[in-house]
Amino acid sequence: MRTVNLSEASFIDSISIRAKAYYELIKFRLSALVTFSAVFGFVLGDSGALFSWGTCFALMIGGFLISGASGAANEILERDYDKLMKRTQNRPLPLNIISVNEAYWFTVLVALLGVGILWFFTNPLTTGLGVLSMLLYVFVYTPLKRVGPIAVFVGAIPGAMPPLLGWTAATGGISYEALIIFGIQFIWQFPHFWAIAWVSDEDYKKAGFKLLPSGGRKDLNTAIQIMIYTLFLLPLGLLPSYFGLTGLNSGIVATVCGALFLAQTFSLMRDCSRKSALKIMFGSFLYLPIVQIAYLLDKVA
């Protein structure tokens, strides 16, 4: 296990290394995707004559900071486990680029700033949901990863919260439309997480993470469960069109994407291979943003 010695680097290099470390600590790319989902919910929920740019911008910044703080707290709690896994051993805490104490105070500051922005520029409901999401992710989902697949169910709740936060920031309330977009992202996470767990199974076992269903086995039973949850996305994807939240075009896009996503699960059921699980994982990365963008375009049109 190697570490990075900043004292041996030049001043510019040290700044660059530390900046990259904080970039990775807040899981920047994941936080950016979370922010996009929140903005997606806001745009769908906003029905005013004038778009609320100020509130939307506050949601973006506050949501990004809360997501970043959640990711950083997760890395602090799992720093010893991250050392054991190939996919995470180069994170900033295992490499000792920044100290645990420094990471802790940075996380607290980012969390408070994010909550403060949501409180002052959105509304109490959005702020409360943001705090709930952070608490569930850090203090419930994270420790449950070493207990069993119940962690995936718990983790899917904060994972599906961003579009709901966007909706409440725009409307101030929770309606059936908000629950629909929450439900789509909630169900999507089961094939998404289980495909990742399948692909990273050897690494996860080193850290004691137990995310796969069916007793943690990579078998037909697990593949069938992935297929069933993916199948649920077909009717769920049509609900925004059915209830008039979006138009017919996005319903067609959601159905086509859902069918293609589902087709990938049949390959996993047939051969139970890592290659097939990898295809589902990448398919899940594509499904959600494509469908959400389709909903947005249909809403705008």
Secondary structure by P-SEA (a helix, b strand, c coil): ccccccccccaaaaaaaaaaaaaaaaaaaaaaaaaaaaaaaaaaaccccccaaaaaaaaaaaaaaaaaaaaaaaaaaaaaaaaacccccccccccccccaaaaaaaaaaaaaaaaaaaaacccaaaaaaaaaaaaaaccccccccccccaaaaaaaaaaaaaaaaaaaaacccccaaaaaaaaaaaaaaaaaaaaaaaaaaaaaaaaccccccccccccaaaaaaaaaaaaaaaaaaacccccccccaaaaaaaaaaaaaaaaaaaaaaacccaaaaaaaaaaaaaaaaaaaaaaaaaaac
